[in-house]
Amino acid sequence: MKQEITVALAGNPNSGKTSLFNALTGLNHKVSNFPGTTVDKKIGYCKLNAETRAQIIDLPGTYSLYPKSADELVTYDILRNKAETDFPDLVLFIADASNLKRNLLLLTQVADLGVPVILALNMVDLAQRKGIFYELELLAQQLGIPVLSINARNKEGIAKIKSLLLDEAKHKKVTYFDINQVDADLLNEISEITDKKNPYAALQYAINASVYLNNKAKQINAAFAKYNFNPRQFQEQEILQRYKIIDEAVRISRRQRNNTIIKNITQKADKILTHRIWGITIFLGLLFLVFQAIFSWSAYPMDLVEWSFTWLTNFVQAQLPDGILNDLIVHGVLAGLSGVIVFLPQIIILFAFIAVLEDVGYMARVGFIMDRIMRPFGMNGKSIVPLISGMACAVPSVMASRSIENKKERLITILVTPLMSCSARLPVYTLLISMLVPETAKWGPFNVHGMVLMLMYLLGFIAALLSAAVFKWIVKAESSNYFIMELPGYKLPVWHNLLITLYEKGSAFVVGAGKIIVAVSVVLWAFASFGPRGNMRAIEQKYAALAMNPNLNVSTAELAAQKSAEKLQASYAGEFGRWIEPAIRPIGFEWKMGIALLTSLAAREVFVGTMSTIYSVGGSGGDADDLNAIRQKMMNEKNSLGKPAYSTGTILSLLVFYAFAMQCMSTLSIVHSETKTWKWPIVQFVFMTALAYLSSLVVYHIFS
Amino acid sequence: MKLSELKFNQLATVAAVHGDELSLKLFEMGLLPGEEVELENIAPFGDPIAIRVGEYKMCLRIDDAACIDINLK
């Protein structure tokens, strides 16, 4: 490649931007973060001809350049700063032809920053069905920039775009808004403060700086005051004037067959999908379907993952010489990795559903339906998506909260999402519930085990809502509270886009959660493998001696299991269990459960494996026989008073504790990176742990 | 008349929008004085409402709709 041009892809949300990006770059793109933000930065490459390729930056979809959410701020940041390495040579602007006026507002703002723009008119077919046609040449003439029509979903018009990107003669800088109506002295002063030559860019930066960036805000506000300049009034005037220009351009180039908007499929569908009764029924039905899919479809792939890891573990164990390295790789690294990858099937299924519902246009309706319910709890309709996803895994769900514009509502959503029962809790619930009620018990036609399980999920949801109501009082509101959202027309999903989205989300989860879980697993492995004061050596010697004893009628496997149980109890993890016992005794736990609380910090489901080691059950703790064996051992376990260690009170207390406690390091780390402060993950950790402790205390005392 | 009082099958045009941040957001979204609006759906719990603004559909809460003055056509 001899040449590269940088092209920014901009446009409103729902204008087909992602489809166009995928059509231009395919899988030849990478996702990272925009510097200093958590917003996904997608850069892709597209070969234009033998000598030139285009580097395409996908900007988050926004409605204007006055940013109101983290996503919008990024678009604005890239386009305003010419010194930025990502500053584009050209903006490829995609607009929804069926709703052109609103789409063009952003286009005129982008052009005024001094970047050449070309306009790709998408969804022309949809506009035609509404009876709207555009004369492209007239529109191009009116706007003063090249205009072409494309169909991003079918990849039509991509060749035209490529040749236009190469045709530098047609790249024109145009201005729409007349900045000279603003006091020239003010503009000069602002240009100086912000160090920008383009007066519109300078003023816009200043207005945003006084709201969003502390940088130079004082100076800017002083200048505004001096010239009696009201930024908000200016913004309003600016938007109205831009619409005047747009109205004219659209009026001249538009041909309309009939004046009445046809009541289209979308309106018919919405009559049912947002209906008082049908709307809610369909929503709950879909939720049920998603749930079923997550738990039943994922069973086989999850078994496959577990089986593969068991094979790999045995292989490594056999190949490497005995010793610390072997132990570290098998029980630290591989155990951690399998703990991440085993959840991948569930997360992929969940995200497939969410992506399809989003693509089709249904997710916006879910927000519309649920807003009234979420509002008293300090959240809005959009919060429902992270909460539902939280039933698979909190890590990607916290990331999914980015679409919530209001900072307070977004923060509350992030704080309470981990209370939703995630898949890592499921194995813990399953084991504990089976100690309370047999898996075959029926209550009428219903399986009692399943009902208790459902109760646990309900408990998580209620706790999330009530906690949100608490956080509503704690978190300060920074901006006014509105819920204004486009309800896009229903469309068929684009499967190609779906696959790309799943690939991106899946790898983000494996890398994001994976590195934390593996690291924590290795640390916890060390805690569980090493112990103080030569205790460990004494155990080694004892079992070495026992193994030599010919009169002993115990199998080697049983001996090995007993040995690992004793070693774990003598390790630092065991020390921790004994150390924390006074604190957890009031909620009905004894020190062996304290060990499990510690090891659960890698991932909650490690509880089951730890129980299997503590009570010296052979095997990996994976299959049903092992689970039965663990359950039997746990049921037989006596506490220091000779009573069953796992009384009904203790089991219920453990259930509640695992439902509420913040035991997931990956989630804390993602909350840190999403809120860009340690304050909120710490608040979340303290709050959830306190909630868990107090609830367990109450439950234990009621039931024992 | 307020947008929050608009009934099904009534056409109206926007007269004015009150509220600082709200009006800016609504202007950006194309809800401007002179634009045609029509009530399309009411959420199951009575709030928010979905309206057609010009050529597209958006939703907003009743409280916010009460900040928008309209004239019936």
Interface residues (C-beta under 8 A of the other chain):
Chain A: Y63 S64 Y66 K68 S98 N99 L100 K101 R102 L105 K130 I132 R232 Q235 E236 I239 L240 Y243 I261 T266 Q267 D270 K271 T274 H275 R276 I277 G279 I280 A364 F368 I369 D371 R372 I373 R375 G381 S479 S480 Y482 F483 I484 M485 E486 L487 P488 G489
Chain B: G19 D20 E21 L22 S23 L24 K25 L26 F27 E28 M29 G30 L32 E40 N41 I42 A43 P44 F45 G46 D47 P48 A50 R52 G54 E55 Y56 K57 M58 C59 L60 R61 D64
